[in-house]
Amino acid sequence: MIIENATFHELAKIQDGGICLCCGKRSISISCGVEVGNIFQLGTKYTKSMNMTYADEEGTTQYPSMVLRD
């Protein structure tokens, strides 16, 4: 399967209190983790329960969705 327009982010080097590459502020906080790269169609079940969020291109808070897309 080829996933077009996929973006990849290096998360292993992020540290609590780190500087955001987009805004330049010390705004990164780490509170819990979530499995990355599974094959289960879980949607936002676990990301919502852990309150895991990110800001999209417009600055809107979103929950990562664990869904396989074609």
VMD Tcl script that draws the C-alpha trace (Angstrom):
set ca {
  {0.00 0.00 0.00}
  {1.25 3.48 -0.85}
  {0.09 6.35 1.32}
  {0.22 9.58 -0.60}
  {0.78 12.96 1.05}
  {1.97 11.32 4.26}
  {4.05 13.43 6.62}
  {6.54 12.02 9.08}
  {7.67 13.61 12.32}
  {10.63 12.73 14.52}
  {9.08 12.44 17.97}
  {11.85 10.60 19.76}
  {13.90 13.76 20.31}
  {11.10 15.91 21.74}
  {11.62 16.88 25.38}
  {9.30 18.35 27.98}
  {9.67 22.14 27.86}
  {11.08 21.94 24.33}
  {10.75 24.65 21.72}
  {7.95 24.37 19.18}
  {9.35 24.48 15.64}
  {6.27 26.38 14.41}
  {5.88 29.15 17.00}
  {9.34 29.19 18.63}
  {7.92 29.06 22.17}
  {8.84 26.61 24.92}
  {5.42 25.03 24.67}
  {6.04 21.29 24.34}
  {4.73 19.25 27.25}
  {4.80 15.49 27.55}
  {2.16 13.75 29.62}
  {1.64 10.22 28.20}
  {2.30 8.15 25.13}
  {0.27 6.38 22.51}
  {1.20 3.44 20.34}
  {2.22 4.49 16.85}
  {2.02 2.23 13.82}
  {-0.58 -0.30 14.85}
  {-3.06 -1.89 12.43}
  {-6.18 -1.48 14.53}
  {-9.01 0.84 13.44}
  {-9.35 2.66 16.77}
  {-10.25 6.16 15.58}
  {-9.83 8.60 18.46}
  {-10.78 6.15 21.24}
  {-7.42 6.27 23.02}
  {-6.18 9.67 21.94}
  {-9.33 11.28 23.41}
  {-9.14 9.21 26.62}
  {-5.53 10.41 27.13}
  {-6.37 13.94 25.98}
  {-3.61 13.68 23.35}
  {-3.92 16.60 20.94}
  {-2.04 18.53 18.29}
  {-2.61 21.85 16.56}
  {-3.39 21.59 12.83}
  {-2.28 24.07 10.13}
  {-5.02 26.52 11.16}
  {-4.09 26.26 14.85}
  {-7.19 24.21 15.70}
  {-6.75 21.54 18.36}
  {-7.29 18.05 16.95}
  {-7.17 14.49 18.28}
  {-4.93 12.15 16.25}
  {-7.06 9.46 14.59}
  {-5.78 5.91 14.46}
  {-7.48 4.93 11.21}
  {-5.96 3.25 8.16}
  {-6.67 5.37 5.10}
  {-6.43 4.30 1.46}
}
mol new
graphics top color blue
foreach p $ca { graphics top sphere $p radius 0.5 }
foreach p [lrange $ca 0 end-1] q [lrange $ca 1 end] { graphics top cylinder $p $q radius 0.2 }
display resetview
